[in-house]
């Protein structure tokens, strides 16, 4: 965390004049005036946000940007419980929680005039935001395989049903977004949809797969050669390959499944203009290229961003590849998520 660049005496003089005029307590106003609180990711995945925060702090002497790592519901509970101003100013959300945030009203609609870089986002991604926040990045569900245990690499989703792979396939439990995405793409490539998942259920049963109860466990099974091939996140496959493991990643036809992450302004923030600037910076080519690079592999949502060489095996590199990406209509899947998990566990009880 960077040091505050104004001396306490200088900051106190400026804050005192303002707070006296506003009739507010000095300490509370001074703190609010210089701190932006952003919900971020945990561990190494926070680093792109920290890089961006450092740049923004340099533009605003005296500003402190505090990143709060959280993937839990605690943040949402605190936002909802806050009286008056929110304790947080902006937050990322994947597609399912983004829908809940809109419904529950704790994120704000995008003020496009204050976020000019939003005009450069792929329209297909922007449409997914439903007017709330900005599409900051995406992760991919593709196919990973252990090249020591598999002779013929897959090229398409339907290749998972290649007889050569029988007994070597793992699939994720439907309790994760990975598992739900796999169910939806299995339905779609065999004539179904989010409204008709039956083809997906029947085709997954045909695989007679081993089940990984979490994406992490599934990757471990792949590394230990308990399985040879499995649908997996692109960044998990990249991380395994970076460790020297013989894991390869395929972006299968008709396209890998993209799960989008949005950055949104939280309702009742004190710092709407700074949040708009933060979101605009998220959509800058510099940030998008940096976040796309190893070891993060966040998919760029902005047109014209050159994907770094280290990420090209794991991320679409051309507009044509981006347009091939498959998506999930979470407005149809999220409401029945519990039922899907129950059905999955009944069908694959031995996994």
N, C-alpha and C positions, 0 to 999 in steps of 0.2 A: 504494500500500500504506500503510495507516495506521500511525502510530507506536504502540509499545506504551505502554499507559497507566499501568503501574506503573513506578516508578523501579527501576533495576537493584539499588540497595541494598535496597529493600523486597522486591523479587522474590527476591533472593538470600537474605534472612532466612527467608522462608516456605518456599522450596524447600529450603534447607539443613536445616531441621528435618525436613521430610518425607523427604528422601533419606537423611539419617543414620539415621532410623528404619527405612527400607526397605533400607538397606545398598546403595544404588545410587549410581553416579557423579553428582555434582551437576549437571554440564553437561548430560548426556543427559536426566536426569529433568526439569530445568527446561524444556528445549526441548520435550519431549514433552507437558508439562503445558499449554503455552500455544499450540500450533500445530495447526490442523486443515488438512490438505492435501486439496483437492478437485480432481479432474480436471474441466476445463471445456471450453468451446468456444474456437475461435480468433477473434481480431479483435473486431469489434463485437458478435458474438453472445455474448461473455463478459459484457457489461455487465449483463444482468439478474442473473447470479450475483454480480457484484461489488456490486450494489445490495443484494442479500440478505445478503451477507457483512458489509457495513458495518453493517447493522441488527443482525445477530447479535453482532458484536464489541461494540457498544454495550451489549448486555444482559450481556455477560461481560467485564468489565474485565480486561485482561491477555491475553485471547485474541487470537490472530492467525490469520486464515484466509487461507491461501495458495492461489491458484487456478493450476493448471498447465494451460495450453492444449495439447491434444493430440487428434488424430484418428488417430494411428498405432498400430501394434501395440507400440511401445516400452513404453508404460505397462503393458500386459498382461505383457510379458516381464519387466519389473522386479517386478511383483507376484508372478509365479510363481517368480522367482528369489530372492525375499526369504526369509531365514531368520528365523523368529519373526514379528515384527510387520511388517505391510505398510508400505511407504514412503508409501502413499496411504490415504485414509480413505473416500472415496466417489467414485463416477464415474457419468457418463451413458453409456448405450448405446442405440443404435437396436435395432430388433427382431431382426435376424439376429445381431449380436454378443451381444445379451442371452441368446439361446438358448445360445450357446457358453459364456458366462460361467456359466450355470447348470450346464451339463454338466461344465465343468472345475473348478467349485467355488471360483472366486475372488470370488464375491459371495455375500451372505448372504440368507437368507429374511427377509421383513419381520416385525418385531415390532410387530404392529398396535396393541397396547396403548400403545406409546410414540409412535405416529404417529396420533393421533386424527383428523386431517384426512383420513386415507385413507378414512374412512367417507363422505366427500362426493364421492369420485371416481365418475364414471360407471361402473357395474358392467361394462359391455362393455370398457372400457379396463383396469380392474383385473384382469379375467379373463385378459387378454393377458400380464400380468406373471408368471403361474404361481406367485404367492406370493413372488417375489423383487423387492425394491425397490418403487418407486411409479411409476406413469405420470406423468411430469412435464409432457409436452407432446406435440404431434404436428405433423407437417407434412403438407401436402396435395398430391396430384397431381391437377391439374385440366387444363383446356385454356386455353392462351393464344393470342391471335390479334392480328395487326397490323390495326388498324381502318382504316388507309389502304389495305390490300391486300385486304380481304375485305368483301364487301357484306352477307352474311347471317351473323350470329354463330351459333355452334353452341349448342344447348341440352342435348344429350345426348351420351353416348359414341358412340352409333351414328351421330350426325351427321357424324363424321369420314369416313364413307363417302359423304357427299353428293357427287354428281358435280361440283358447283360447286367443290369443293376439290381436285379431281384435279390433280396436278402441283404443288400448293402446300403439301403436308403434309410435316412433318419428324417423325421419331420418334427416341427416344434409344436408344443401344446398350444391350444387355442386361447389360453389365458393371456398370451402376449400379443402385441400388435404384429409381431413376426408371424405367429401362428394364424391369426385372423387374415393377414394378407395372403398367406399361402392358401388358405381355404378359398378365398375369393378368386384368386388367379386360377386355381384348379377348376372352379366352377366356370369361369369365363372361357377358358381355352377349350372347354368341352360343351359349350353351348348354353351355359347358365349365366347367372348374374347375381348381384346382391339380393335381388328379389327371389331368386331361384338357386339356392345353394345345393340342391340335391345332386346335380352332376359332380360337384366338388366332393361331397361326402362319399359318394360311391367310388369315385376314382381314387381318392386317398386310401380307402379300404383296400382297393386292389393292390396297392403297393406293399401291403403287409409290412409296414415300416416299424422301426424302432422309434420310440418317442423320447425327445429331450424335453424335460419338464420346464426348462428355461432356455433362452437363447445361449446363455453361457454354457450350460450342460451339453447342449447340442454340439457346440463348437469343441468342447472337450472330447466328446465321443468321436468326432471327426479326427481330432489330433491323435487320439489313442488307436485309431483304425478299427474301432468297434463298428463304424460305418465308413463308407467310402464317399458318400455324396449326400448333400442336404441343402435345402433352402436356408440361406443365412444372410445376415446384414453385411453390406459391403465393407464397413469399417472393421467388423470382427474378422472377416477374411483377410483384410489388409494387415491387421495387427498380428495375426497368426503367421502370415508370410514374412513379416518384418522380423519375427523371432527365428527365422530360418526353417520353419516348418514347411512341408511340401504341399501347401494349400494353394489352390488356384481358384479364381473367381470368374464366373461367366455372367454376362448380361444377356439373359436368354431371350430369344424371339417369342412372342412379338414385342417384348420389352420387359425389363425389370419393373418391379412395383416400387413407386416412389411414395414415401410417407413424409409429408411436409411439416416443418417446424415454423411457427409464426412468432414474431416479436410484436407485442401489443402494449399500448398505453393502458395503465391501470386506472380505473375510475377514481376520481377524487385525488389524483396526484397534485402536488403543489407546483410541479415543474413541467407543465405541458409542452412548453417550447423546447426545453432541453430534451425531453423524451422524443419529440419530433426530430430533433437533430441527431439523437442516438439512432433512431430507426433509419434516418436518411443515410447515416454512416454505415449501418449494417448493409445497406444496398449499394455501397460504393464498390467500384471494381477492385480497389485495393483490398478492402476487407474480404470480399467474396473470393478473390484468388488466394489470399492468405489462409482463409478458413478451409478452402478446398484442398490445400496441400497436406502432405503427411505431417503429423500422424493423425489429423482430424478427419479428413475426407468428407467434409460437409459439402453436399452438392450445391453448386451455384444456381441461384434463382434468377439471376440478372443476365440479360442478353449480352453477348460480346465478351464475356469473361474467358480468358485463356486458362484452361485447366492445366495445372502444373503436371510435369511429366510423371512424377511419382504417383499421381492419382488417376492417370488415364485408363489403367486397367480396371478401375473400380467406379468410375464416374463417366457419364456421357460427356463427349468432347465436342460435339457438333449440335447445331440447332435441330438437325434431323433426328439425332439420337434422343434429344430431349422430348421431341414430339412423339416418339415411340413409347415413352414411359407409360406404364399402366398405373392406374390409381384406384383407390377404394372410395366408394360413396359411404362415408362414415355416418351420414345422417340416417342410413338404413341399417348399418351394422351395429353401431353403438347401442341403440335401444334394445337390441336382442342379444347383446354380448353374453349375458349370464346364461341364457338358454343355449347359446352356441357352445360355451364351455362345458355345460352339463352334458350335451349330446356328444361332444368330443370324448369326454371321459368315459361315457358309456361304451362308445364304439371302440376305443383304444385303451381299455381298462388294464391291459397287460403291459402298457408302455411305461 
